[in-house]
Structure formats: structure tokens, C-alpha cells
């Protein structure tokens, strides 16, 4: 592992956080951070942060990493090698922008600590973000900066290394079955509602499923397992195991034998994670749901993704850590496709209010099937074209891709025609792509 010295007039938790992620984790370099220029061996290439030194890779300092607390930042946009950049500086530094502050601003989700108008689910809206406002949401610009910086280091003789592109399929099991395994009360109520509204096709289909003449339209689980085995993927399944039925929590009861069997079956195909119920942030339900899922699955639950992507910083992430969750997969938007933190790469969460790097590992996603169809209004073909564009960016920058699908989009539910076919082609292509990587 090659090493490099970083000179800065100060040391801060924010600066160390960025250097650890960028230099050590991402570029696989060792580094030494010094604040005395006399400690720098000027005979070797080094990074100078905040001072334009001719013998160094000089990076401007906008001051963000030497601050504490949260104040609204003035974020401007420019370009570097055809890549959009944040916090530009027009002077003659090697880099024309403060790459360290730009990375920190996006990874820490700094702007989400500002006052904002939440959407109907209490979420931070993508439309209020810098990346959305500059039409950059579907470009992993942090990864693009990293690639340019990697080439710059190489040109200076610094042997950095980028890990190869990776892909992880994931699934949110909000409602495992459309018709089967529901209580008599729920089934009778659904029949009555369909009859009152004249939805006779629904009545006929429900009867056929309940009489075992037809497969439940949400049941694609055997197909998923076979497909993963065929192409060599190990997926993540996030299970909603709410013990209470609400307008937003309609899964089969976790104590139902069929639901327990499904969880165990999925655990042989991939890893099981928790999909906390919609109201778990306001009730003492989180630990209860986690304990139930651990007991059924026989797995220690370390992974979580927020139902409806309902999360508020810093409260949601602190709660996850309090309950023993070490990996969160909620870093994306429920209403927009794209890169919420500007990257496909995983990173540790930085608690801005407490000014410290935390043990919670964040895995971003950029594509969700329900978002593509219901929020963006895309057909299956158009949705996968958008996904392919984002995948190409991630592939070029040696980043990581995480997708989110639901079992209902890959079954036989009306309105989801062609989604299974497109997804099968996508998984096949992804398998060939990853195998062809050096």
C-alpha cells in the first residue's frame, strides 16, 4: 500500500473522516496528516490543503472542515474536466475546488440538517437538495471526482488503487402475498370492497388464488431464488414484520406459519434485514420487530432499510445504532431516482451534531422499482434505460450499484407487465459484466 503525506494547518474530525474514506478506504493509500510544513518531505509528492504550494498537489480550503456545528452553506457549482464540482476556487491550485469539503458536504448529508418542508411521509425532499437543483441527482459526482483524483495521483507517481465495480440486488418485502395467508376479516373485507366497487376481475382472481387454482400475483419467490442461483447473486431481503396492521403496514403477520416459512426460505438464498414498520420511530416497536425477525430467521439482524425510506437525521441513524444495527441501506430517495449522497460507495455515517464518525455503515441505492413506476411514471423499458445510464456511471468510476425491487413488481400483478423480463435481462447482463472485470 503506497503512502502520501497530507499537509494542513489544522486537524479536525471532519478532515480526518474525509481522508480516511477517500485515501484509505477508496484509494487504498496510507496517509500521514501533519500541520507543520517542516515535517513534510518536499522531495516527495504530497497534498497541501489550504496552501498553494508548487511542489504539492494543492487543494483549496473553503473552511467547512474547520468548522463545528451547522450553518447554511453557500454552495456554488463549476466544472473540472467536464465534471460538475462544488465549492470551486478560481485560483491556481492543482484542483480547482475543495474536494474534501465537497465530499464531506454530500456524505454527511449536511443540507438535510437545515430547516426544510417535509413531504407527506415526513421525508427530506430530493427537490430541496443541491444535486437535484443542478440536475445532478442521477450522476454519482463524488465517484466522478474520485476517478479524476485517482488519475491525478497516478500522473504524480502515487500508486492508488480502486476496487472493482460491484453490484448487490436487494428486495423490500412489504406485502409478501396479495391474497393468500391473510386473516378471514381482511379477506372478507377485501371481497366486499371489490364487489362494492365493481372490481369483479379482482374477485375472480382472489377466489382462484385462494382455491389454489392460480399462483398469488405477488409470489415470485421461487423464481427469485432460481434466478439468483443461476447468475450467482446473493441478495438482501428486507422484511416488514410489523405486529400491527396499519394503512402503511399490510404485510402478512410475522407469526403466521407461512410468513415464518418464507423468511426462513429467503434466508437460505440471501441475507435477511429489517424493514422497520412505518410507525416504528414513534413506538417502542423497533426492538420488538428486530427480535421477532431474529427468532424466525435464525440470523442476527445487522441490516436495515427504512420503510417508505422514512428517515430523519440524526434521529433515525442514532436509533439504528442503539438497537444494534450496523448497516443501513436507506440512503436514497423514495420519490426520485438517483444518488442522494452523490455516490454509490458505502461510507460510515458522520453525526454532524456530535461531530464524530460513527460505526453505522451506509450503503446507498440509486434505483427503486416503485419510484420508477409510480413517482417517475416510467414503463419497464424506460425504467431500465434510466438504471442502465446510472450503472454506466458507476461502472466507469469503479463504484457500487444497489437496486431495490419488491416482490409485487416481479410477480404477475396487473400494471407490472414486462418488469420481470427486463429484470431478468438486467441480472444476466450484470453477471456477465462483473465476471468480465479484471
Number of C-alpha atoms within 10 A of each C-alpha: 10 13 16 19 20 21 24 20 14 14 14 14 15 22 18 15 20 24 20 16 17 18 19 18 17 22 22 19 19 16 17 12 19 17 15 11 13 9 11 19 10 12 8 13 18 24 23 27 22 18 17 18 16 11 13 22 20 24 24 25 21 17 10 19 21 15 12 14 8 13 12 10 12 7 12 12 13 15 12 14 8 7 13 17 22 25 22 22 17 10 11 13 21 17 20 20 25 23 23 23 22 21 23 22 20 22 22 21 22 19 18 18 17 12 9 12 11 12 11 8 13 12 19 24 19 22 14 14 18 18 23 17 11 12 10 16 24 23 25 25 26 25 23 22 20 22 18 16 17 20 15 15 19 13 10 13 11 18 17 21 17 15 13 14 19 18 22 14 18 23 20 24 22 23 20 27 21 18 24 20 17 16 13 9 9 11 16 11 12 16 18 14 13 14 14 10 8 11 13 13 11 15 16 11 17 22 15 15 16 15 11 11 11 12 18 22 22 21 21 20 17 10 13 19 18 12 15 18 12 12 15 12 18 17 20 22 27 26 28 29 30 27 18 13 13 12 6 12 20 20 24 26 21 22 13 12 12 15 19 18 14 15 23 17 15 20 19 12 19 17 19 28 30 26 29 26 28 20 17 17 17 8 10 10 17 22 17 14 22 25 14 17 27 17 13 17 22 13 14 16 21 20 23 23 25 22 24 19 21 20 19 15 16 17 11 14 22 15 14 20 17 11 13 15 22 19 24 24 23 21 23 21 23 23 20 21 24 27 27 27 26 25 31 32 22 21 22 19 22 25 18 18 12 11 14 14 17 16 14 20 19 20 22 26 28 28 27 25 25 18 19 22 17 11 13 14 12 17 17 21 14 13 21 21 14 16 22 13 13 22 26 13 20 24 19 13 25 21 25 23 25 19 16 20 19 21 22 24 23 25 21 19 15 9 11 16 15 15 20 19 12 17 17 17 13 15 19 16 13 17 16 12 14 14 9 8 10 5
